[in-house]
Amino acid sequence: MTDFSMAIGRVRISHPIVQAPMAGVSTPALAAAVSNAGGLGSIGIGASSVDAARRMIEETHRQTSRPFNVNVFCHKPGQPDAERESAWLEYLMPLFEEVGAEPPISLASPYPSFVENEAMFEMLLEAQPAVVSFHFGLPRQDWIDALRASGITLMATATCLDEAFQIQKAGLHGIVAQGREAGGHSGVFDPATGGPELGTLPLVRLFSNYCRLPVLAAGGIMDGSGIRAALDLGAVGAQMGTAFILSPESSADEAYRARFRDGAAIETRLTPVISGRPARGFVDRWFEDVDSAAAIGIMPDYPIAYVAGKALKAAARQAGQHDFDACWAGQGAPLARSLPAGDLVQRLMEELKIASAVGR
C-alpha cells in the first residue's frame, strides 16, 4: 500500500496536505478540522496582537490534539515616509470621492513585523505550537535557534533558490516552495527585486534537487492530481489555501465566496498596490484602475500602504460596492469546492490515491 504520510522535523502527519495559513481567512476551527482529518492545519497570526494570537493558539488546541502550524510575517519593517504616504492618499483620493468617503488623514504601520516583535517570540516559546512558519523572510538567527531548541518544527516560504538556500543555512526543518500561481501575498523576501517569477512545479523541482530540506509545494494545487504532480517532482506534500476558502470553517464572507461562482470565467492577477507587496487575488478595480507604474512609484511600504487599501475597501462596501474588495485567490480558483474542511481533506486523499494508481 502506498504511504501518503508526511514528515517535517519532529512532526509526522497522516496525509501530505497542509492548509495554508491565510491570515484573515484561516480560523482555529479550520486549522483544527484539517489537522483532525490527518493534514496539517494552520493559523495566520502575522496581523494579530500578541494577546489575540495567544487566544487563537489556545482555541485551536481546544479543538484538536494534533499538530498545527502557526504562521508569522517576517517582512522588513515599513519605513514611514510622509511624502510618499501623502502622495499615495492623493492618488487614491478620486476613488474615495467616488464612494462618498474621505481617505485616512495619515498612514501608519498597522502591525509590527515578527522580526521586531519580541513579545510575540516569547509567546511562541511559551505556547509551543508544533510548527511555526515564516513568511516574507526570516527572523534573527538566535530566535530561530531558540525556537528550534525548544522542540518547535520550523518552516519558511521561498520563491526562488536564493531564498531556499537562506532557509536551509538558517537551520529550519522545511521549505514551502510558493509559486507565482499562489493566492494571497507572495512570500518573496525583498519585494524591491520584483514579484515572484517562477511557477510552483519548477520551484519544487529546483528545491528538491538543490536543497537537503523537505519541500512543500504551494500555489495552484486544488485536487489530488495536483498533489500527485508535486510529489512526483520531489515534494513531500502540498500546501493549499484557495482550496479551503469555501469551507464553512473559513472566515471568508459571502461577498468573498460569491467570487468563486464565476467558475471558468474567474481571473486572478498579481498586484503590489493593495498592500505594498505582491499579492494575487480576484481581478477588480485595484488591478484595473489603481495598478500602474505611477502607483508603484509612489506607493508606501508594506504594510503602511495596506491601511489605505483596507480603508478604501471598507468605504466602498459602506456605499454598497464591492469593486475594491481585494479578495485573495490563486490561479486554481475555478476548481474550488464548497466542502467542510475535513471532508475536503478526505476527498483530496481519495483523488490522490486514484491519481497514484493511474500513474503506476
C-alpha positions in Angstrom: 0.0 0.0 0.0 1.3 3.5 -0.9 2.3 5.5 2.2 0.9 9.1 1.9 2.1 10.3 5.3 4.4 13.3 5.6 7.2 14.1 7.9 8.9 17.5 8.5 11.2 18.0 11.5 9.6 16.3 14.5 6.1 16.4 13.0 4.6 13.5 11.2 1.1 13.7 9.8 -1.1 11.0 8.1 -1.7 12.9 4.8 0.6 15.2 2.7 -1.8 18.1 2.9 -1.1 21.5 4.7 -3.8 24.1 4.8 -2.2 27.4 4.1 -2.2 30.0 7.0 -4.2 32.7 5.1 -4.2 35.4 7.7 -7.7 36.9 7.9 -9.4 33.8 6.4 -8.0 30.9 8.4 -9.6 30.2 11.8 -8.9 27.9 14.7 -11.9 25.9 13.5 -10.5 25.5 10.0 -7.0 24.6 11.2 -8.4 22.1 13.7 -10.7 20.4 11.2 -7.7 19.9 8.8 -5.5 18.5 11.5 -8.2 16.3 12.8 -8.6 14.9 9.3 -5.0 13.9 9.1 -3.5 17.0 7.4 -1.7 20.0 9.0 -3.9 22.9 9.8 -2.6 26.4 10.0 -3.5 29.7 11.5 -2.0 33.1 10.4 -1.1 35.5 13.3 1.0 37.9 11.3 -1.5 40.8 11.6 -2.6 39.9 15.1 -1.7 41.3 18.5 0.2 39.0 20.9 -2.9 38.5 23.0 -5.1 37.8 20.0 -2.5 35.3 18.7 -2.3 33.5 22.0 -6.1 33.2 22.1 -6.1 31.8 18.5 -3.5 29.2 19.5 -5.4 28.2 22.7 -8.7 27.9 20.7 -7.0 25.7 18.1 -5.6 23.5 20.9 -9.2 23.2 22.4 -10.4 21.8 19.1 -7.6 19.4 18.2 -4.9 17.5 20.0 -3.0 17.1 16.7 -0.1 19.2 15.4 -0.9 22.5 13.7 1.1 25.4 12.2 1.3 29.0 13.4 2.5 31.5 10.7 4.2 34.8 11.3 5.2 37.7 9.0 8.9 38.5 8.8 8.8 41.5 6.5 11.3 44.3 6.6 9.6 46.8 8.9 7.9 49.5 6.8 9.7 52.9 6.9 7.4 55.9 7.5 7.7 58.4 4.7 5.3 61.3 5.0 5.8 62.5 1.4 5.1 59.1 -0.1 2.1 58.5 2.2 0.6 61.9 1.3 1.2 61.2 -2.4 -0.5 57.8 -2.1 -3.5 59.2 -0.4 -3.8 61.9 -3.1 -3.5 59.2 -5.8 -6.4 57.3 -4.2 -8.5 60.4 -3.5 -10.7 60.2 -6.6 -11.7 56.7 -5.7 -12.6 57.7 -2.1 -14.6 60.6 -3.5 -16.4 58.2 -5.9 -17.8 56.2 -2.9 -18.5 59.4 -0.9 -15.8 58.9 1.7 -12.7 60.7 2.9 -9.3 58.9 2.9 -7.4 58.4 6.1 -5.8 61.6 7.4 -2.4 59.8 7.7 -1.0 56.3 7.4 1.0 54.3 9.9 2.0 50.6 10.2 -1.0 48.7 11.5 1.1 45.8 13.0 4.8 45.1 13.6 6.9 42.6 11.8 7.7 39.5 13.8 11.4 40.4 13.4 10.8 43.3 15.8 8.2 41.7 18.0 10.0 40.1 20.9 6.7 39.7 22.9 5.4 37.5 20.0 8.6 35.5 20.0 8.3 34.9 23.8 4.7 34.0 23.5 5.5 31.3 20.9 8.3 29.9 23.1 5.7 29.7 25.9 2.8 28.3 23.8 4.9 25.7 22.0 2.9 25.1 18.8 4.1 22.0 17.0 5.1 24.1 13.9 6.0 27.7 13.3 6.4 29.0 9.8 7.8 32.3 8.5 6.6 34.4 5.6 8.3 37.3 3.8 11.7 36.3 5.2 13.4 35.0 8.3 13.8 36.4 11.9 17.2 36.7 13.5 19.3 33.6 13.9 19.2 33.5 17.7 15.4 33.4 17.6 15.4 30.6 15.1 17.9 28.7 17.2 15.8 29.2 20.4 12.5 28.1 18.7 14.2 25.1 17.2 15.9 24.1 20.5 12.5 24.3 22.3 11.3 21.5 20.0 9.2 23.5 17.5 9.4 22.5 13.9 10.3 25.5 11.7 9.4 26.2 8.0 9.6 29.2 5.8 8.3 30.3 2.4 10.7 30.6 -0.5 10.0 31.9 -4.0 13.5 31.4 -5.5 16.6 29.3 -4.9 18.5 32.0 -3.1 15.7 32.3 -0.5 15.6 28.5 -0.2 19.4 28.4 0.4 18.9 31.1 3.2 16.3 29.0 4.8 18.5 25.9 4.7 21.5 27.7 6.0 19.5 29.1 9.0 18.7 25.6 10.1 15.0 25.3 9.5 13.3 22.0 9.0 11.4 22.6 5.8 10.8 24.9 2.8 7.5 26.0 1.4 8.0 26.4 -2.4 5.5 29.1 -3.3 5.0 29.6 -7.0 3.5 32.7 -8.6 0.2 30.8 -9.0 -0.4 31.1 -5.3 -3.2 33.2 -3.9 -2.6 36.0 -1.4 0.7 37.5 -0.6 3.9 36.2 -2.2 6.5 35.3 0.4 9.3 37.0 -1.6 11.9 38.2 0.8 12.6 41.5 -0.9 9.8 43.0 -3.0 12.2 45.6 -4.3 13.6 42.9 -6.5 10.2 42.4 -8.2 7.4 39.9 -7.8 7.7 36.1 -7.9 8.9 34.8 -11.2 8.8 31.0 -11.0 5.8 28.6 -11.0 5.2 26.0 -8.4 6.4 22.9 -10.2 9.7 24.4 -11.4 10.4 25.6 -7.8 9.6 22.2 -6.4 12.0 20.5 -8.8 14.7 23.1 -8.2 14.4 23.0 -4.4 14.2 19.2 -4.2 17.3 18.9 -6.5 19.5 21.6 -4.8 18.3 21.6 -1.2 18.5 18.9 1.6 15.3 20.0 3.3 11.8 18.6 2.8 9.8 20.7 0.3 6.1 21.6 0.4 4.6 22.7 -2.9 2.3 25.8 -2.7 0.4 27.5 -5.5 -2.3 26.4 -7.9 -2.8 22.9 -6.3 -6.5 22.2 -5.9 -7.0 18.4 -6.1 -5.4 15.0 -5.7 -3.9 15.1 -9.2 -2.1 18.3 -8.3 -0.8 16.8 -5.1 0.4 13.8 -7.1 2.3 16.0 -9.6 4.0 17.8 -6.7 5.0 14.5 -5.1 6.4 13.2 -8.4 8.7 16.3 -8.6 10.1 15.7 -5.2 7.8 17.5 -2.7 6.8 15.7 0.5 3.4 17.4 0.4 1.2 20.3 -0.8 0.2 23.5 1.0 -3.2 24.6 -0.2 -5.0 27.8 0.6 -7.6 28.7 -2.1 -8.9 25.1 -1.9 -10.1 25.8 1.6 -11.6 29.2 1.3 -15.1 27.9 0.6 -15.1 25.6 3.6 -17.6 26.7 6.2 -14.9 26.8 8.8 -13.1 29.7 7.0 -13.9 33.3 7.8 -14.5 34.3 4.2 -17.7 36.4 4.0 -20.5 35.9 1.5 -19.2 38.5 -1.0 -15.8 36.7 -1.0 -17.4 33.3 -1.5 -19.6 34.7 -4.3 -16.5 35.5 -6.4 -16.0 31.8 -6.9 -19.4 31.4 -8.7 -17.9 32.7 -11.9 -16.2 29.3 -12.3 -14.2 29.0 -15.5 -14.5 32.8 -16.1 -12.5 33.6 -12.9 -9.4 35.7 -13.5 -6.7 36.4 -10.9 -3.7 38.6 -11.1 -0.7 39.7 -9.0 -0.5 43.3 -7.8 1.5 45.2 -5.2 -0.7 48.2 -5.0 -3.3 47.0 -2.4 -0.9 46.3 0.4 2.6 47.3 -0.8 3.6 43.7 -1.5 2.8 41.5 -4.5 -0.4 39.5 -3.9 -2.7 37.5 -6.1 -6.4 37.9 -6.0 -9.6 38.2 -8.0 -9.4 40.9 -10.6 -11.3 44.0 -9.6 -10.7 47.8 -9.8 -7.5 47.5 -7.8 -6.0 45.7 -10.6 -7.6 47.6 -13.4 -7.8 51.2 -12.2 -5.2 51.5 -9.4 -2.3 49.3 -10.5 0.1 51.3 -12.8 3.8 52.3 -13.0 2.8 55.6 -11.5 1.2 54.0 -8.5 4.1 51.6 -7.8 6.5 54.6 -7.9 4.8 56.4 -5.0 3.3 53.5 -3.0 4.3 53.4 0.7 6.0 50.3 2.2 4.1 47.3 3.3 2.0 47.2 5.5 1.6 51.0 5.6 0.0 51.1 2.2 -2.4 48.4 3.4 -4.1 50.9 5.7 -5.3 52.9 2.7 -6.3 49.7 0.9 -8.4 48.5 3.7 -9.9 51.9 4.2 -11.0 52.1 0.6 -12.4 48.6 0.7 -14.5 49.5 3.8 -15.7 52.8 2.3 -16.8 51.1 -0.9 -18.6 48.4 1.0 -20.3 51.0 3.1 -21.5 52.5 -0.2 -22.9 49.1 -1.3 -20.0 48.5 -3.7 -17.6 45.5 -4.0 -15.2 46.9 -6.6 -12.3 47.2 -4.1 -12.8 44.0 -2.0 -9.2 42.7 -2.5 -10.2 39.1 -2.3 -7.2 36.9 -2.5 -7.2 33.7 -4.6 -4.8 31.6 -6.6 -4.9 30.6 -10.2 -6.7 27.3 -9.4 -9.7 29.2 -8.0 -12.1 27.8 -10.7 -11.5 24.4 -9.2 -12.6 25.3 -5.7 -15.2 23.2 -3.9 -17.5 24.1 -1.1 -16.9 21.3 1.4 -16.3 21.1 5.1 -12.6 21.1 5.6 -12.4 17.6 6.9 -14.4 16.3 4.1 -12.2 18.1 1.6 -9.1 16.5 3.0 -10.7 13.1 2.6 -11.8 13.9 -0.9 -8.3 15.0 -1.8 -6.8 11.8 -0.4 -9.3 9.7 -2.5 -8.2 11.7 -5.6 -4.6 11.3 -4.7 -4.9 7.5 -4.4 -6.7 7.3 -7.8 -4.1 9.5 -9.4 -1.3 7.4 -7.9 -2.9 4.2 -9.1 -3.3 5.5 -12.7 0.4 6.6 -12.7 1.7 3.2 -11.9 
